Structure formats: structure tokens, C-alpha cells
């Protein structure tokens, strides 16, 4: 599977972000990608207005997603991204969607909301209540996660046990002391402990670190962006996953049951 990582700084204007996404889709297609992964919350962002994610939220049949679906018509490129959608009661969901050939083929409402490091995502966003689905891309099974989810090993393990060979993680990893180190450690750990690829794509700009990366099933970082906008390509190999699971059979050797969601 050939994956493209589309790292960019999210603007406060959704139409500007739409233009960026459409351009990345075209470039990913020209580069032969099977999967394009974009950052978290790409409808709108403003470092001075944290409530913008709620004010700018659009339904999945709104103009932003509708334009992306139209642009995906007649192609085999799968594109994954996170946007905020209205809940209907004055709040929003943080929804990771996968689109292909004019359809939303999968969606996942973020489970773990970023109420940490003096941030409070739950002020405007409601959590999801379902384990993410797997999506098949170019013969490989892909599990869906979003940003803060990477700090919770149960979700990645559940997806790996469900059959995921690749984990995708759109993010807007906020800058701060030691935060880049946390990103590297967590992305690497989730890949290595589950012997799967992890494709982590971060927003860049004033607020977020960028640093998109791909870690392979034995914990090797095989692609990485810096702090600026970038589109990078990397090949993922199902045999590399199979090899890792033969020499490091942690999924078979575990002593704990498959993680399950609980109701808070």
C-alpha cells in the first residue's frame, strides 16, 4: 500500500482548507497513493478562538465534505481526515471519516477527548461511544484513531486484535514542553506493541507541532515530516507486518482479554 501524509496548517476559513485538501488529493493521486491521511479538525482552526471548532462545524452532507466527495469520484484513492460535525444539541462530534469514490465508507467519532495540559476539548465536543471500524485499502486492514487516542493503549490493541495491520492517526498535537517527545514515544510504542504500521499525520503551524510520521511494525520510523507543510509518500508492506508478528508474537503471547469499551 502506498500512503501519502498531507501535513498542513489549518486556516480559520473552511474554504481555504477545502482548497488545500483538494490540492493534496490531486497530488496524492498523481503520486500513486492508495491512501491519503490528513490532520485532525481540518474544517477550521484559530489559536485565538478555541470555540471556532463548534461555530464552524458542518454536517457530513454539508459543503465541505460534499466537495471532497465530488472530487473523489471515479478514483480508488481513500482519503481520511477528521472534521467537526454538529450533534444537534449545540455541541459537536470530532469525526474521522474515510472517503472513496464519492462515498463515506467509514466514520468514527473520537472516543478520548483532550481534557489535559490545560486544554478542554469536552467544552464543545461530545465523545463517541463506538469502537472504530476497520477499512480495507489496497488489501490491508486499516484501523482508525484520532490524536489523543494514542495515549490510550487499549484502543490500538483492540484494533490490532480486530485485524488491523495499519493504524491511522490524524492529529493536531499542541505544542508544549516535552510534547514532541511524547508524540515520538507514543506513536512508536503503539506501532511496536501491536506489530502494525502507525501512520500519524499532524497539523503544523503556530499551534501544533507537525512532525507527521510513519512507524513500522518493529518500531522503525520510516518516514517523517518536519514543522512545515508537506506531502510525503511511503510504502507499507503486508509482509513486514507478517514478519513482525512471527518474530515478535505479542498479540498471541498476551495474558489479557480483548479491551472493551465501558460506559462512564
Secondary structure, DSSP 4 states (H G I P E B T S, - for coil): -EEEEEE-PPPSSHHHHHHHHHHHHHHHHHTT-SEEEE-SS-S---TT-TTHHHHT---TTSHHHHHHHHHTTT---EEEEEEEEE-SSS-EEEEEEEEETTEEEEEEE-SS----TT--GGGTEE---SPPPEEEETTEEEEEEEGGGGG-HHHHHHHHHHT-SEEEEEE--B--TTHHHHHHHHHHHHHHHHTSEEEEEE--SSSB----EEE-TTS-EEEE--SS-EEEEEE--HHHHHHHHHHS-HHHH--SPPP-----
